[in-house]
């Protein structure tokens, strides 16, 4: 299984990084995007990813640096990439309405376009394991205000488990979300500063033995943490990083 960090940044472009967007290549059922932040279409072009090969986009929560790339992605699918294959977008409750609102705010009339491909928008219920497009995804509730539930996502596909924290302060739900995962991608915002709605690197490291993931990579780092590379013992994401797991 191969995953590329198309974007590994926070909401503010710290370190000159793109917003969160991970690209997972699969042998069948099309490739997968996990989150699609506002800059993701730029990152897709930079890293020469084929948009039409993506069959599914999973969204952890409804902040612009995690889902606001979708209006660009959908317009590209219609006008540039000339998509014909079905596309599934899945996110937390409220996803459909928020996406329609953002699309109309950014590109008036774009929600009414007659598309040449089938678009399914699905809302994921807490702890409900959903099987679709050759994967199974289970959402876990995080603590991160976004006006809708914010999720960690446990994704099972082609015999592998990918777990992703989304954005959150430490919550016990991270343990079942990431337990024994082949790859656990977790945000680490500051080094040891504890704050609401985000987990710091030190707290994460202290809890990792309880999660037991086979491999952990930290992402969504602030400028403060990016400035301390010698103190980060875990693998740290950067834009363009490719990992096989």
C-alpha positions, 0 to 999 in steps of 0.5 A: 500500500502506498500513501503520499502526503500531498499536503501535511500543513496546518490551516496557516501554511506553516512551513510553506506547506499545503493543507491536509490531503493524503493520497492512497493508491490501491490496486482496485476500486480506485484511489482514495483521498483522505481530507481535501484542504483548500490548497489540495487541487494545487498539490494534486497538480504539483505531485502529478496525481491523476484526479480521475483515478480517485474514486473516494474522498473521505473527510475527517471534519468540516474545517476549510483546511480539511475539506475546502478543496472539494469545490475546486476538485469537483469543478476540475472534474467537470471542466478540466479532467472531464470525469466520467466515473462515479465519485464518492464523497463521505464526511461527518453529519452536516457534510452535504449542507456545508459543502453546498454552502461553500460551493455556492459561496466560492462558485455561485451556481456550481451546485446546480451544474449538470455533471457528466459523472455520478456524485454520491455524498454520504454522511458517516455516523459515529462508530458505524462501520461502512463498507463501500468502494472496496474499503471499510471506514469507521469514524470515532468522535474527536474533540475539535470544534468545527460546527459538526462532529469531528472524526478520526477515521479508521480505514480498512482496505486491501488487507491494511488498516490506515488510521487518521486522527483528524484534528483533536486534543487527546481523547480516549477514542484515539485508542480504538481508532488507531489500535494495531493500525498498519499506519497511524497518521496523527496531528501533533501541533505544538511540542509540549504546549497543551491546548484545546482542540489540538494534541501536542507531540509530547502527549501523543508520544506518552499515549502511543504504547496504548494505541499499539500502531505498527507505524506512526507519522505526525502531521499538521505541525505548527511553526513552533514544532517544525522549528524543533526537528531534532526533538521529534523522534517519530517520523514526521510528514512533509509535503510529497512524502511517500510511504509504503506500508 
